Amino acid sequence: MTLTLRSYQNTMIEYITTHDRCNIFAEMGLGKTVSVLTALDYLSITDDIFPVLILAPLRVARFVWKDEVEKWPHLRHLTVSCIVGTATERRVAIKAKAQIYVTNYDNLVWLIEELGDKWPFKTVVSDEITRLKSMRLRQGGKRSGALAKIAFSKIKRFYGLSGTPCSNGLKDLWSICWFIDQGQRLGRSFAAFQQRWFRPNWSGFSVEPLPHAQKEIEDKLKDICFSMKSADYFDLKEPIINKIYVELPPESRKIYKEMEKKFFTELEGRPIEAVNAAAKSMNLLEIANGAVYVGEGAKEWKEAHDVKIKALEEVIEESAGMPVLVAYHFRSDHTRLSNAFPTAKTLDKNEKTIKDWNDGKIPILLAHPASAGHGLNLANGSNIIAFFSIDWNLENHLQIIERIGAVRQLQAGFERNTFIHYIISKNTIDELVLERLTTKRKVQDILMEALKARRNL
């Protein structure tokens, strides 16, 4: 039975509100953040759960949780303080009066030491709890080790979130579940866990799970770990769209505003032809992506920021080892992506590249939409596409999605949803282009509306 997004989120909310400690394993882009916030709000009616500390990757900690509170009317009464930035800024954020505090994992040790015996957080939410998987008690990572010391003595509720609980195998489960039950189900120590369910592999330098390990581990964890599959809730014929917004750094924003002013000035009072307007906007799109062209004839470029690169890293990390098709537009995008992801390959006319992708041998495939034309089937390789950059060409955009889309997935024999991740620079022309691609409105209409809005600022 195919349900709805509301059903999916309500199921998640119900599970959280009926557990003091649990892990939620759910795919990226399906509303984990709003569901958790709603559950916390419900819990606060009957229980003293505030203040809440949310741990997250830096970009998510800085923007996502606060943005979700502002986005949803039923959550706007909640107050959020982001403990990020310099030490001085973090100390100010700690002192700010709020119900929810958000910090990134790199600041966790500092935060625990800074607060000491005055630790105030009754509830902790670990967004991407796999960031704590290095926890091996005595020999573990500093972040997870520091948190482990107070996880049960000072924290009443603990919720872990992840789309990729064991991307490197069953071994990852021990540490992320230790924060839920202190090792009651899988063993008090990692050594005990490994001794019970693993054996040396053929090389003698590593271990592999015993034949009965997975079922036994799943049975042990079924009351504290809840796994949600999109195929059980959503129509397989409809893609799941996830818009990931990033903020331009101040210097890049300054460059962007100067270019935007020039762009709109050139269009002011003139008839706008779609082709010309789209062409004029390319510099804005490049800056939004992270590159600025400099020098004579604008043939050379330099990197302006890497915020989209960081966001793409999160998409890839949350994809649980499933390969990701990455769409790009500019040559500078391709160069930067190739440098950032050395294991990535580029879609070309070589049949071996397509075969290797469909055989699961390529973790990241970089593709220009114009190169992914009619007839090409990439569905065996993955059901995930991330748009690092977008442009105005609707036909090319639809074509590359179709390469791994619903029809292709069903033809390949898969009952799985297609995930489309758009990485969008906030308050830039990216948002106008995305409107064009998702609503099919004319370029000139969108630009005229944007120009009118800009005049009223």
Secondary structure, 3 states (H helix, E strand, C coil): CCCCHHHHHHHHHHHHHCCCEEEEEECCCCCHHHHHHHHHHHHHHHCCCCCEEEEECHHHHHHHHHHHHHHCHHHCCCCEEEECCCHHHHHHHHHCCCCEEEEEHHHHHHHHHHHHHHCCCCEEEEECHHHHCCCCHHHCCHHHHHHHCCCCCCCCEEEEEECCCCCCCHHHHHHHHHHHHCCCCCCCCHHHHHHHHEEECCCCCCEEECCCHHHHHHHHHCCCEEEECHHHCCCCCCCEEEEEEECCCHHHHHHHHHHHHHHHHHHCCCCCCHHHHHHHCHHHHHHHHCEEEECHHHCEEEECCCHHHHHHHHHHHCCCCCCEEEECCCHHHHHHHHHHCCCCEECCCCHHHHHHHHCCCCCEEEECHHHCCCCCCCCCCCCEEEECCCCCCHHHHHHHHHCCCHHHHHHCCCCCCCEEEEEEECCCHHHHHHHHHHHCCCHHHHHHHHHHHHHCC
